[in-house]
Amino acid sequence: MTESERPTHVRPRHRTVDRVAEILEVVARSDGLSLTAISHKVGAPVSSVQGLVNGLVAAGYLDERARTYRLGVAPYFLNLLAGRGVVNRIVHEDLVELHAETDGTTVVLGVAVGSDVVYIDHCSTDPRTAYLAKRFFRRSLIRTSTGWVLLADWEQRDLWAYLETLAPEDEDRIQRFLVEQEKIREDGVAALPAAAEDMEIDGISVPVWERGRVVAAVGVVGPREVLQPRRAEIVDALRRHSGRWHSRG
């Protein structure tokens, strides 16, 4: 980006909020952690973590038994208050159907978590993708086709703020994404952007809309040499299935 293209202001991160979010995530990924283990995983002294952990327990976001901390009820309660899950429009069977129609390719459902994309559901015979999805690993938004679909819907301020955080090795991806962004918005498809770290793997993805915004992306992922000859066929399948998902009340 040139100087004239840079945002005049970006949404700032907050160190305490980042630390609280990190604590919640490391605990959620475990079967229970001691205060010392939490401190080690977030890379901070016990003295600086203890107050935050105590506050999270008091508010119900963490639960403590025998000096072991687990995720509390409050995070689930927030979703109950909102009356929704992460994605309501798509169920697992939708991914299974798309997986079958695209002859066994990997199908993933991805959402943005902060500056990353996380696969929250999948249908795959590829153990590598299954492992990523089952462990909810974070992946770079700029390095996946699902990420490109999600980023295309971001407000300009948030998009530029995110792009500003990326490393120099992502500069080519940034420039290609900015060229494709409007087309992705108009067509509703990010097809084979060649954005992954493993250049042999690529994807074709479409957005999932709820409440007037993009809340997730569904992607068909696999070896580029397999997807490229079938690009039109897979795009057609994604659009047909997407039309059915979005016709639901």
MOGI-V613694 format. One record per residue. N is the residue number from 1. RES is the residue in one letter. SS is DSSP state (H for helix, E for strand, L for the rest). PSI is psi in degrees with one decimal (* if undefined). OMEGA is omega as a letter, one per 30 degrees, with the letter a starting at -180 (999 if undefined). Layout:
BEGIN
N|RES|SS|PSI|OMEGA, N|RES|SS|PSI|OMEGA
END
This chain:
BEGIN
1|M|L|141.2|l, 2|T|L|168.2|a, 3|E|H|-37.7|a, 4|S|H|-21.7|a, 5|E|H|-13.4|a, 6|R|L|145.4|a, 7|P|L|147.5|l, 8|T|L|-25.6|l, 9|H|L|149.3|l, 10|V|L|161.1|l, 11|R|L|115.8|a, 12|P|L|149.1|l, 13|R|L|159.0|a, 14|H|L|122.2|a, 15|R|H|-42.2|a, 16|T|H|-42.4|l, 17|V|H|-43.5|l, 18|D|H|-41.9|a, 19|R|H|-42.1|l, 20|V|H|-45.1|l, 21|A|H|-40.1|l, 22|E|H|-41.4|l, 23|I|H|-47.5|a, 24|L|H|-41.4|a, 25|E|H|-43.9|a, 26|V|H|-34.8|l, 27|V|H|-41.4|a, 28|A|H|-28.9|a, 29|R|L|-0.3|a, 30|S|L|172.9|l, 31|D|L|11.7|a, 32|G|L|135.1|a, 33|L|E|146.6|l, 34|S|L|166.3|l, 35|L|H|-38.9|l, 36|T|H|-41.2|l, 37|A|H|-40.2|l, 38|I|H|-46.1|l, 39|S|H|-42.9|a, 40|H|H|-43.5|a, 41|K|H|-32.3|l, 42|V|H|-3.4|l, 43|G|L|42.9|a, 44|A|L|153.2|l, 45|P|L|148.9|l, 46|V|H|-38.8|a, 47|S|H|-32.8|a, 48|S|H|-20.4|a, 49|V|H|-32.2|a, 50|Q|H|-44.4|a, 51|G|H|-40.9|l, 52|L|H|-42.9|l, 53|V|H|-43.4|l, 54|N|H|-42.1|l, 55|G|H|-39.0|l, 56|L|H|-35.7|l, 57|V|H|-45.3|a, 58|A|H|-33.5|a, 59|A|L|-4.4|l, 60|G|L|4.7|a, 61|Y|L|-22.7|l, 62|L|E|154.2|l, 63|D|E|136.2|a, 64|E|E|126.2|l, 65|R|E|126.9|l, 66|A|L|43.8|l, 67|R|L|24.3|l, 68|T|E|132.7|a, 69|Y|E|133.8|l, 70|R|E|166.2|l, 71|L|E|134.8|a, 72|G|L|-169.3|a, 73|V|L|-26.7|a, 74|A|H|-42.6|l, 75|P|H|-37.6|l, 76|Y|H|-37.2|a, 77|F|H|-36.7|l, 78|L|H|-41.7|l, 79|N|H|-35.1|l, 80|L|H|-42.1|l, 81|L|H|-40.0|a, 82|A|H|-16.9|l, 83|G|L|32.3|a, 84|R|L|160.9|l, 85|G|L|-168.0|l, 86|V|L|-47.1|l, 87|V|L|123.3|a, 88|N|L|-23.0|a, 89|R|L|-22.3|a, 90|I|L|137.2|l, 91|V|L|166.7|a, 92|H|H|-36.2|a, 93|E|H|-27.8|l, 94|D|H|-40.1|l, 95|L|H|-37.5|l, 96|V|H|-44.3|l, 97|E|H|-44.0|l, 98|L|H|-39.5|l, 99|H|H|-44.3|a, 100|A|H|-40.8|a, 101|E|H|-29.5|a, 102|T|L|24.5|l, 103|D|L|49.4|l, 104|G|L|12.3|l, 105|T|L|167.1|l, 106|T|E|131.0|l, 107|V|E|128.7|a, 108|V|E|151.6|l, 109|L|E|114.8|a, 110|G|E|145.6|l, 111|V|E|155.2|l, 112|A|E|127.2|l, 113|V|E|100.9|a, 114|G|L|-122.5|a, 115|S|L|19.2|a, 116|D|E|166.8|l, 117|V|E|138.4|l, 118|V|E|132.0|l, 119|Y|E|115.8|a, 120|I|E|-9.3|l, 121|D|E|159.8|a, 122|H|E|164.5|l, 123|C|E|117.8|a, 124|S|L|148.1|l, 125|T|L|3.6|l, 126|D|L|113.9|a, 127|P|H|-27.6|a, 128|R|H|-46.0|l, 129|T|H|-39.2|l, 130|A|H|-39.9|a, 131|Y|H|-44.0|l, 132|L|H|-43.3|a, 133|A|H|-43.7|a, 134|K|H|-30.9|a, 135|R|L|-0.5|l, 136|F|L|44.8|l, 137|F|L|143.7|l, 138|R|E|140.7|l, 139|R|E|153.6|a, 140|S|E|131.5|l, 141|L|H|-38.9|a, 142|I|H|-8.2|a, 143|R|H|17.6|l, 144|T|L|153.4|l, 145|S|H|-35.1|l, 146|T|H|-39.3|l, 147|G|H|-39.7|l, 148|W|H|-39.4|l, 149|V|H|-43.8|l, 150|L|H|-45.8|a, 151|L|H|-34.1|a, 152|A|H|-24.1|a, 153|D|L|-6.0|a, 154|W|L|150.3|l, 155|E|L|149.9|a, 156|Q|H|-42.7|a, 157|R|H|-46.5|a, 158|D|H|-36.5|l, 159|L|H|-49.7|a, 160|W|H|-38.3|l, 161|A|H|-40.3|l, 162|Y|H|-47.2|a, 163|L|H|-32.3|l, 164|E|H|-23.9|a, 165|T|L|-10.3|a, 166|L|L|154.3|a, 167|A|L|160.5|a, 168|P|H|-31.4|a, 169|E|H|-11.5|l, 170|D|H|2.3|a, 171|E|H|-41.2|l, 172|D|H|-40.9|l, 173|R|H|-41.3|l, 174|I|H|-49.5|a, 175|Q|H|-40.9|l, 176|R|H|-38.5|l, 177|F|H|-45.0|a, 178|L|H|-33.6|l, 179|V|H|-37.9|a, 180|E|H|-12.9|a, 181|Q|H|-51.5|a, 182|E|H|-37.0|l, 183|K|H|-39.4|l, 184|I|H|-41.3|l, 185|R|H|-43.5|a, 186|E|H|-44.8|a, 187|D|H|-22.4|a, 188|G|L|25.7|a, 189|V|L|135.1|l, 190|A|E|109.4|a, 191|A|E|113.9|l, 192|L|L|60.9|a, 193|P|L|-5.0|a, 194|A|L|47.1|a, 195|A|L|-14.2|a, 196|A|L|156.3|l, 197|E|L|-41.1|l, 198|D|L|101.9|a, 199|M|L|-9.3|l, 200|E|L|-19.2|a, 201|I|E|138.7|l, 202|D|E|-179.1|a, 203|G|E|162.2|l, 204|I|E|121.4|a, 205|S|E|153.4|l, 206|V|E|155.8|a, 207|P|E|156.6|l, 208|V|E|120.2|a, 209|W|E|135.4|l, 210|E|E|140.8|l, 211|R|L|35.6|l, 212|G|L|13.9|l, 213|R|E|164.2|l, 214|V|E|118.7|a, 215|V|E|-14.4|a, 216|A|E|176.0|l, 217|A|E|141.9|l, 218|V|E|129.5|a, 219|G|E|144.0|l, 220|V|E|118.1|a, 221|V|E|143.2|l, 222|G|E|-173.9|l, 223|P|E|135.1|a, 224|R|H|-37.6|a, 225|E|H|-21.7|l, 226|V|H|-41.5|a, 227|L|H|-37.8|a, 228|Q|H|-49.4|a, 229|P|H|-19.9|a, 230|R|H|15.3|a, 231|R|H|-52.9|a, 232|A|H|-40.4|a, 233|E|H|-43.7|a, 234|I|H|-40.7|l, 235|V|H|-43.8|l, 236|D|H|-43.0|l, 237|A|H|-44.5|l, 238|L|H|-41.6|a, 239|R|H|-40.3|l, 240|R|H|-45.7|l, 241|H|H|-39.4|l, 242|S|H|-41.2|l, 243|G|H|-37.9|l, 244|R|H|-42.0|l, 245|W|H|-43.5|a, 246|H|H|-6.6|l, 247|S|L|-8.9|l, 248|R|L|148.8|l, 249|G|L|*|999
END
